[in-house]
Amino acid sequence: MYEDIINKDRPRSKRPPMDRAARAKIFMPFAALKGYEDALEEKQKCRVEKIELSEESKEELNRKIGELLLMLGNGERPVIEITQFIQDKKASYEEERTLGEYVNKREALRKIDVYSGVIRLEEEEVALGDILKIEIEPEAGENVLRADRNEML
């Protein structure tokens, strides 16, 4: 039945053989809806209106900032926990009010720049106007980092 083709050579393609990387790319998973996962994640975020601080809360924040300035002046770098408001510009634009989310950050304090209104942490900067609450970690051996005097300037 197949005697006429069983002993023939396999036909060769006229194209050059594909390398392994290009061949593997053909079989990679395909995301039909690009950005769909990101859009879902964005939609699930709970957005709240920015809280306007009371006079007592502002005084408490100012007291803690003064405390932190003294600690920095003594060469300490305390570990603090900040509750910060991060504005969602897109949601705020659509709703015509300041919407976003509150996040907690726990990092070592590097510097407080009162004139530009910024607290510099180990990894990033936080605007003083976006801070809801500051907690100073208790002084334990590993929680307070001693800084070089040169780093403070």
Steps between C-alpha positions, in 0.01 A plus 500: 500500500773753598787325325543783251574764772640305792861503378506861374692779673311752706428819304719797599368853544636776279512734801793499743430317829362715785719550808369373836416844643285595200331162503426523874348846448228344285378290791514770773174589680299774341320776690204588282404801712820693559480704822183326618663372820634849581159656435334247733755566772451876458122466521524299824694770685297666772517876450407743775482874528798675658439568868526862609697504826355665809700765689583244773630252242714771336645595840578134574676461163700821559602374846621169355688676219670719762591188696644341186699815418659481848584134449658575160695786660641251754631279220223240521305357210178372655278244334155647449166382370312748283140482383510683169231601249584411140277683256354316204514773239271322255224431755538852646461652151192293422332563837609868536619438856821371655482121499773249574610249760677505834809284530730427793877518458759397755851624425799672651479879493780678315404867505211741552499798265247738655553769234412276206246307708655155453603212726781293347485135595751226416332416167285800406364845580161578655331841484410635844152592371428135416576363848208393716697347788860449614603234750852500640631152568623446857873534542645151474855421400415411140216750452710815534782532251786733585577728210822668403493874564602552134194313374268736686627807310 
